[in-house]
């Protein structure tokens, strides 16, 4: 019997799938901060703006080490973690240190270049041994009139633990040598920059405007500080250190939240040092004593630098009258409805209003609060405050409302990092003035930006993407939507109920609220785009956001890209997804913009089969925002605001002047194409 030959069935060719890629949050942050450094290296940017970018880069890095690197180091010391997790953290720390070393060399070169360029523009930095007789007399007078009593040496032999000192300040390790005996003594001096400022303007000479670091002024004044000692010579070497900024909160202490946070702020001052940067010319004998008093063992926690530390002060470098070396002013617009003689509350009831700072003046929002504070029709005001300005008009308007008999409730987030002390101060002040101050939800940061105005003529609300902070509103791009739509306003009221009674059952249909339902609803909206793409319908998502690190959101964006959904992302900071990978994320484009304003607004627009859905709010796509904070995203129904949001995102995606491609590798290449600067184009649009 002959066997029958059969033809094998063709096997279906499965589409290729690329390996899932995920960039660690802290590595992606280093890529982001590097974009700031690259702005400082652009020769066509005005010189003083480039110097400011160098200050921003330095300040960001300090905070990063205080918070993120400190947290990673603390995790490494946790014996309860499994080996795989410890290896992952160790790998991340090594990547951070490697990038930091590479960027440090680039930063040093950038500092040298701008100093040379300052000299070309007639601005000169002088050291203590480069002064003429007039300048020496000037500094001697400055010492006796201002500095005397502000420079207070402590003998190094009397210091047991330098980590008990205030961090992120400039210190000088002073070597005093008696001329006759050559006996040496060592002292530590804190440079009093907060009292005096970091920069001292000296009398002009040789046609130059002369600037001096306060560090060098202190060096010059050391013989006056140690007056009464035998004749001595002095050398001084700068250093600074960064502490672990996480607060050690005693969750079982028998006292209130306010006192607990205040105690935590004090504990931060006692935190261990995680990084020391010192003048590389410091003698080894002094360095050894300093490191011993920081209890530093790991070599990578102490870094040899140059003569000056704390470059964040470059953000306040004096212009010496050279305004041509700065960006030309971009005047803010006060929208017509906010200067109208008609009641702004009435105008909001008639139509949704919005403010897009800093293109629009934040004074429009202040106008709303001030009118609500004195209008008899208004019965109550509720708001959240995450950060507030030093001399806050927002707080003053709320206090005024309380004085006018309104029931004012303010939810203050005491754990707004590095603003805890300010928020404690304002909380006490508001309580004294009759405001009901609520300290949020135990275990959940209240990060949402909400205002609720309860009125006999109709309630209204404001949902924002950024803080109600006059200072931020001059430099951060943020939206504030003011609406009287009952469905939205009623749900804003529910958010306040949830904050005051966090274990109550609350459902939201309009607002997306974390930690209740936001993440699930976002995933479902992305699933809808995936479904439409598979059915051959138009499918896309446009996102403007600060950070994307949540693994589930990253995976869903990959899934959407593989299904054919076009995804455009304008992202400022951390980005854990890798765009542009064939068969994984080839339909994802991500652009990071660093410009004169800090990009901060969060906007999400879904195609939704042609009936677009618009959202704005406070939340990034990070686990902390989606699971561990009270955040709010609101739908946007007003067509004027919808058009504005679409334009803002589209302009960001088009930016070729300041828009760098986010590719997961940190290359930060500028987009190609005709010159287009999104922030400038928005400024022009709002001024038309």
Helices and strands as residue ranges (DSSP letters): H 25-40, H 47-64, I 65-69, H 70-76, H 83-120, E 123-125, H 133-142, I 143-147, E 154-155, G 156-158, G 162-164, E 171-178, E 184-190, H 193-196, E 199-205, E 208-213, H 214-225, E 232-243, H 257-269, E 273-279, H 284-294, G 299-301, E 302-305, G 311-316, G 323-325, G 336-338, H 344-350, E 353-357, H 363-374, E 378-385, H 393-403, E 407-412, H 420-432, E 436-438, E 445-446, E 449-455, E 460-464, G 472-474, E 476-483, H 486-500, E 512-514, H 518-534, E 540-545, H 551-563, E 566-571, E 588-593, E 598-599, E 602-606, G 608-610, E 613-617, H 623-627, E 629-636, H 639-654, E 659-661, H 678-687
